[in-house]
Amino acid sequence: MSEMKGKERSLGDDAGSDETESLGAAPKKKRKKWPIAIGVMAVIVIAAGAGFMMWHEQPSFCNAICHSPMDPYVDNYYSEDSTALAAVHREADTVCLDCHEPVLSEQISEGMKWLSGDFITNADTGMLVIDPEKQAGLVPSVTCKSCHNMDEAKAATEDFEGNQGANPHDSHVGELECSSCHSSHGASTLYCGNCHSFTLPEGWEYPTKA
């Protein structure tokens, strides 16, 4: 009798152990990897976007693809010519986008013109031929005045190159656009030279008369 109870107990123990094993820890679920993949991709996209924006602000971006007509502009910016305004601005830690506001609609328009070849360049300089009446591509005076004080400019040219006290920053024709005389990437032209024969500063030219 005791042997039977022992067998029953042993059988019960075996059944319990089997049951315990069957009720043991559930198999581990496989972790989903797609959230990690998406997170990695998001980091890559953000880093690439930040890198692109930093590059976009550098002068080298301008001619990275459209070498023509942008190469001459970038070369002028990095030149050691003290009469080139672009080089002077570089020495003052000014980059292209500080003066040329990156308006998306204009950038798209310029990109389309570049793809179609719908632009004219100067045969000697390789730079764009700009219609001054349309002021397209020219930096507006309001941008120049955000850095340059006009009262200081007037004071600096009170006796402009000894030209009988003529002051181009206080002209009898009224206030002009800065781009009427100043050119960042080419020789600046003295607007007064349309009528007067004044002495030109170094690196300046008289306007081309039609």
C-alpha positions in Angstrom: 0.0 0.0 0.0 2.8 2.3 0.9 4.5 1.4 -2.3 1.4 2.4 -4.3 1.3 5.7 -2.5 4.9 6.2 -3.2 4.3 5.5 -6.9 1.4 7.8 -7.0 3.4 10.5 -5.3 6.2 10.0 -7.7 3.8 10.0 -10.6 2.2 13.2 -9.2 5.6 14.8 -8.9 6.5 13.9 -12.4 3.2 15.3 -13.7 3.7 18.4 -11.7 7.2 18.9 -13.1 5.9 18.4 -16.6 3.1 20.8 -16.0 5.5 23.3 -14.5 7.7 23.0 -17.5 4.7 23.4 -19.8 3.7 26.5 -17.8 7.2 27.9 -17.7 8.4 31.2 -19.1 6.8 32.1 -22.4 9.1 32.1 -25.4 10.7 35.6 -25.9 9.0 37.7 -28.5 11.2 39.0 -31.3 11.7 42.7 -31.0 10.5 44.8 -34.0 13.4 46.3 -35.7 11.5 48.9 -37.9 11.4 51.6 -35.1 15.2 51.4 -34.8 15.6 51.6 -38.6 13.3 54.6 -38.9 15.1 56.3 -36.0 18.5 55.8 -37.7 17.1 57.0 -41.0 15.7 60.1 -39.3 19.1 60.9 -37.8 20.8 60.5 -41.2 18.2 62.7 -42.9 18.5 65.4 -40.3 22.3 65.4 -40.3 22.3 65.5 -44.1 19.9 68.4 -44.1 21.9 70.3 -41.6 25.1 69.7 -43.6 23.4 70.8 -46.8 22.2 74.0 -45.2 25.7 74.8 -43.9 27.2 74.1 -47.3 24.4 76.2 -48.9 25.7 79.2 -47.0 29.2 78.9 -48.4 30.4 80.6 -51.6 31.6 77.2 -52.9 28.0 76.2 -53.2 27.3 78.8 -55.9 29.6 77.1 -58.5 29.5 73.5 -57.3 27.1 72.6 -60.2 26.7 75.7 -62.4 30.3 76.5 -63.1 29.1 78.7 -65.9 28.4 81.5 -65.1 29.3 81.3 -61.3 33.0 80.4 -61.5 34.1 84.0 -62.2 32.0 85.3 -59.2 33.5 82.8 -56.7 37.0 83.4 -58.1 36.5 87.1 -57.6 35.3 86.6 -54.1 38.5 84.7 -53.2 40.8 87.0 -55.1 43.4 89.2 -53.5 42.3 92.2 -55.5 41.8 95.1 -53.0 39.7 96.9 -55.5 37.2 94.1 -55.8 34.3 94.7 -53.5 33.6 90.9 -53.2 37.1 90.3 -51.9 36.8 93.2 -49.5 33.6 91.7 -48.2 35.2 88.3 -47.8 37.9 90.0 -45.6 35.1 91.3 -43.5 33.7 87.8 -43.0 30.7 88.5 -45.2 29.4 85.6 -47.3 27.2 85.6 -50.4 23.9 85.1 -48.6 24.5 88.1 -46.4 23.9 90.2 -49.4 22.0 88.0 -51.8 18.8 87.0 -50.0 18.0 83.4 -50.9 14.4 83.8 -52.2 13.1 80.4 -53.2 11.1 81.7 -56.2 14.1 83.5 -57.6 16.4 80.5 -57.0 13.9 78.3 -58.9 13.8 80.9 -61.7 17.6 81.1 -61.9 17.8 77.3 -61.9 15.4 77.0 -64.8 17.4 79.7 -66.8 20.6 77.8 -66.1 19.1 74.5 -67.3 17.7 76.1 -70.5 20.8 78.3 -71.1 18.6 81.4 -71.1 21.3 83.8 -69.9 24.0 86.0 -71.5 27.5 86.3 -70.3 30.2 88.9 -71.0 32.7 87.4 -73.5 35.7 88.9 -71.6 34.8 88.3 -68.0 32.4 85.3 -68.3 30.0 87.1 -65.9 26.3 87.7 -66.4 25.2 90.6 -68.5 22.7 92.4 -66.2 20.0 94.8 -67.4 20.4 97.7 -64.9 16.9 99.0 -65.6 15.4 95.7 -64.3 17.9 95.6 -61.4 17.7 91.8 -61.7 20.5 90.2 -59.8 21.6 93.4 -58.2 21.8 93.9 -54.4 19.2 96.5 -53.4 20.3 99.6 -51.4 18.3 98.6 -48.4 20.6 95.6 -48.0 23.7 97.7 -48.3 22.4 100.2 -45.7 21.8 97.4 -43.2 25.6 97.4 -42.8 26.8 100.7 -44.2 25.9 104.0 -42.6 25.1 106.6 -45.3 26.0 109.6 -43.1 29.5 108.1 -42.7 29.6 107.4 -46.5 28.8 111.0 -47.2 31.4 112.3 -44.8 34.0 109.9 -46.3 33.5 111.4 -49.8 33.1 115.1 -49.0 36.1 115.9 -51.2 35.8 113.0 -53.6 39.2 112.5 -55.2 39.7 116.3 -55.2 36.9 116.8 -57.8 35.8 120.3 -56.8 34.1 119.2 -53.7 31.7 116.9 -55.6 30.2 114.2 -53.4 28.8 111.1 -55.1 27.0 110.1 -51.9 25.3 113.5 -51.8 24.5 114.1 -55.4 22.5 116.9 -57.0 20.5 114.2 -58.8 19.1 112.8 -55.5 19.6 109.5 -53.9 20.6 106.6 -56.2 20.7 102.9 -55.9 24.1 101.8 -54.6 24.3 99.5 -57.6 24.2 102.6 -59.9 28.0 102.9 -59.1 29.1 100.0 -57.0 29.7 96.5 -58.4 30.8 93.6 -56.1 32.1 91.3 -58.8 33.3 93.7 -61.5 34.7 97.1 -61.9 32.5 99.8 -60.3 31.4 102.6 -62.6 31.0 106.2 -61.6 27.5 107.3 -62.4 28.6 110.9 -62.3 30.8 110.1 -65.3 27.7 110.1 -67.5 28.0 113.9 -67.5 31.2 114.8 -65.6 34.9 114.0 -66.2 35.9 113.3 -62.6 39.1 111.5 -61.6 38.3 107.9 -61.1 39.3 105.9 -58.0 41.6 102.9 -58.5 39.8 100.0 -60.2 36.8 102.1 -61.3 35.6 102.8 -64.8 33.4 105.3 -66.6 29.9 104.1 -67.6 29.6 102.6 -71.0 27.6 105.1 -73.1 25.3 103.7 -75.7 
